[in-house]
Amino acid sequence: MHVLDRRKAMSITPLFRLAFRPFFLGACLLAALAVPLWLLALGGMTGSWQPAGGWLAWHRHELLFGFGLAIIAGFLLTAVQTWTGRPGLSGAPLGALAALWLAARVGWLLNVPLPLLAVLELSFPLAVAGVMGWTLWQVRQTRNYPIVLVLVLLAVADGLALYDQGLQRQAVLTGLWLVAAMMGLIGGRVIPFFTQRGLGRVAAVKPWPWLDHLLLGGSVLVALLYAGGVALLPRAWIAVLFALLGVGHLLRLARWHARGLWRVPLLWSLHLAYAWLALACLGMALWHFGVPLNPSLAVHALTIGAMAGLILAMIARVSLGHTGRPLQPPSGMTLAFALLNLACGCRVLLVLVWPVAALWLAALCWSSGLGLYLWRYGPMLWQARVDGHPG
């Protein structure tokens, strides 16, 4: 890096030197508070206060388009610098993007007028897609163009949720399966690579392109079927599609598995999260086949176990690497990974036996797991790198 560029980078407030810093911090704080708030609202303990669209709409929306999309933005806008060799978003532009995300979160809670909320809400994913697209186009990195497409489709799903409250459920499900497509795409690249590096293997497991294309295309197809309302009712042929996705993800897991990974928290947390993705697909397959199973259980396996599990595992690693630290998570993070998986088990399995107690136990485990991340990693995110490098 040129001396002047380095000085300019080092003059930026550490929190806004790279996108992972404000978005990992803000998203985890939102998620840790949002679930207990939702349960308080569910129990009638929030009085007359109603966010935009009501509490159920807020709960559905914010844990996907508030929490999930912010983490995606932080990860992608940081990773694209490595992928392309171009400078990542930082300084005032990054601060403005973070402020836009925060304004949308406040707007939902305060139930601001819909036109203003729509501008705040949709500007964020479109801006992230625009920055990603421009950066990738500058170096003609066509391999990652599908990521930009998924971001645009997420913005469309978000817009659909805002446009018609009656369509909100299918819009959120559309967005969830778009995120599942991205988890399959990114997870398929990083999990075998991280496993190889973490265990000191000579080479990572080679991908099977046909399987990668099947899983990506199948997840996007599921999202489109939800967007059209087709997947909202049980259909045998959609069950087959979900079953193929579940088996495909399990096949990947079997190929990635290596002796010793269960001794490394940064690895088993990734593999467990990906296993929840496979289980979510198989659960949806059972429901579409006509098994009397509440599809909400499979959806929460996807959102808590897979999405949040993969998020926590990834940001625990990324935050270390990009702040100049060894890839050894601080004390408490093994417990955090376990708590998030326990939260998923409570919400998906224990809730069948003790409905109310399981919901509160899941919320306690969820917020405690994310709270541990905030406690251990918060100072890393708002302070400068320990190795003196910019970023």
C-alpha positions, -999 to +999 in steps of 0.1 A: +000+000+000+013+035-009+024+055+022-002+082+016-030+057+012-018+039+044-019+072+063-054+079+051-066+044+060-051+047+095-067+081+101-102+065+098-120+056+130-113+019+135-150+010+135-153+022+099-121+008+084-138-023+069-175-033+066-173-063+089-167-041+119-200-020+121-222-047+106-211-076+127-214-055+158-248-039+150-264-071+136-255-092+166-267-065+190-300-064+171-304-101+171-295-106+208-323-080+217-349-089+191-358-124+202-365-115+239-385-085+227-405-107+204-414-131+232-423-101+255-447-089+227-460-125+222-468-125+259-487-092+257-461-073+278-453-045+253-486-027+258-500-007+229-466-004+212-467-018+176-439-017+151-446-015+114-469-043+103-473-056+139-450-077+160-452-109+140-443-090+108-414-073+126-401-106+140-402-123+106-386-094+088-359-082+112-342-115+118-338-119+081-335-085+065-322-068+096-298-093+112-290-117+083-286-091+055-264-069+077-240-099+083-241-107+046-232-071+038-204-070+063-189-103+051-192-096+013-180-060+014-150-071+034-143-103+013-146-085-021-114-066-012-096-099-010-113-114-041-106-084-064-076-066-049-097-034-049-100-013-017-130-022+004-157+003+015-145+024+044-146+057+061-176+081+055-192+060+028-192+029+051-205+051+080-233+063+058-243+028+048-243+017+084-264+047+094-289+038+066-292+002+080-297+016+115-323+041+104-343+013+088-342-007+120-354+023+140-380+031+114-395-004+117-397-001+155-412+034+155-437+025+127-427+055+105-448+062+074-445+034+048-430+055+019-401+067+042-397+031+056-395+017+021-368+042+011-347+034+042-353-003+040-347-009+003-318+015-002-295-007+019-296-040+000-296-021-033-265-001-022-247-033-011-255-049-044-244-018-063-210-017-045-205-054-049-214-053-086-192-023-094-162-038-076-165-072-093-172-056-127-140-035-125-119-067-125-145-087-146-147-113-118-177-132-134-174-161-109-190-140-082-217-123-103-244-147-089-238-131-055-249-098-068-280-114-084-289-129-050-286-095-033-309-079-059-334-107-055-332-102-017-341-066-022-370-076-044-382-100-016-378-072+009-398-049-013-426-075-017-428-078+021-432-040+024-457-037-005-484-060+007-486-072+043-507-102+031-477-113+010-452-108+038-449-145+049-441-157+014-418-128+008-398-137+040-397-174+030-385-163-004-357-143+012-348-172+036-343-196+007-322-170-012-300-168+019-299-206+019-287-205-016-259-181-006-251-203+024-247-232+001-226-211-023-203-195+002-203-226+026-193-248-003-162-227-008-151-219+027-160-249+048-137-275+030-110-248+028-112-239+065-113-276+074-082-282+054-063-252+069-076-259+104-064-295+104-032-289+085-042-310+054-022-307+022-052-299+001-089-293+005-116-316-008-122-309-045-157-297-053-181-315-075-193-287-099-225-306-108-235-308-071-226-272-065-248-261-095-277-284-083-277-270-048-275-234-059-301-237-086-324-258-065-323-233-036-330-204-060-358-224-075-373-230-040-371-192-034-389-185-067-416-211-058-422-193-026-423-160-044-451-173-066-469-189-037-466-223-052-446-238-023-470-226+004-491-257+000-479-293+002-469-307-032-452-341-038-429-328-066-417-300-043-410-326-016-387-344-041-369-311-048-364-305-010-353-341-005-327-338-033-314-306-017-312-323+017-294-353+004-270-331-016-261-311+015-255-343+035-233-356+007-212-325+009-209-328+046-198-364+043-171-355+018-159-326+039-157-346+071-123-352+086-111-369+117-101-342+143-125-315+133-146-321+164-117-309+185-117-275+167-146-252+177-141-230+146-146-261+125-173-281+142-195-250+145-194-246+107-202-283+101-231-283+126-246-252+110-244-268+076-260-300+090-290-279+102-294-266+066-297-302+054-322-310+082-343-280+073-345-292+037-354-327+048-380-314+072-397-294+044-396-325+022-415-344+049-441-316+052-446-315+014-450-353+014-479-349+038-463-358+071-482-338+099-452-317+107-454-280+114-433-264+087-423-237+111-400-262+128-381-267+095-380-229+090-365-224+125-340-251+118-330-230+088-330-196+106-315-205+140-294-236+133-282-230+098-283-192+092-274-180+127-251-209+133-231-203+101-231-166+109-217-170+143-191-196+132-180-173+102-179-140+121-159-156+150-132-165+124-134-135+101-132-111+131-100-127+143-083-128+109-092-092+099-081-077+132-047-093+129-052-120+155-044-158+155-073-180+146-079-190+182-113-179+195-113-163+229-126-181+259-163-184+260-168-189+222-170-227+224-199-222+248-214-196+225-214-221+196-230-247+218-257-223+231-268-214+196-271-250+187-290-256+219-313-227+211-321-244+178-328-277+195-351-261+219-371-242+192-373-271+168-375-302+191-381-293+228-410-270+218-430-301+209-430-311+245-429-279+265-440-251+241-437-220+263-407-230+284-389-242+252-394-208+236-380-189+265-351-214+269-343-210+232-344-172+236-321-174+266-296-196+247-298-174+216-292-141+234-265-156+256-246-171+226-247-138+207-240-119+239-208-139+244-197-129+209-204-092+216-185-094+249-154-111+235-153-095+200-169-061+205-135-045+216-118-061+186-144-046+162-142-010+175-104-010+181-075-009+156-059-041+144-033-055+169-007-059+141-007-022+132-020-028+096-049-008+082-083-025+080 
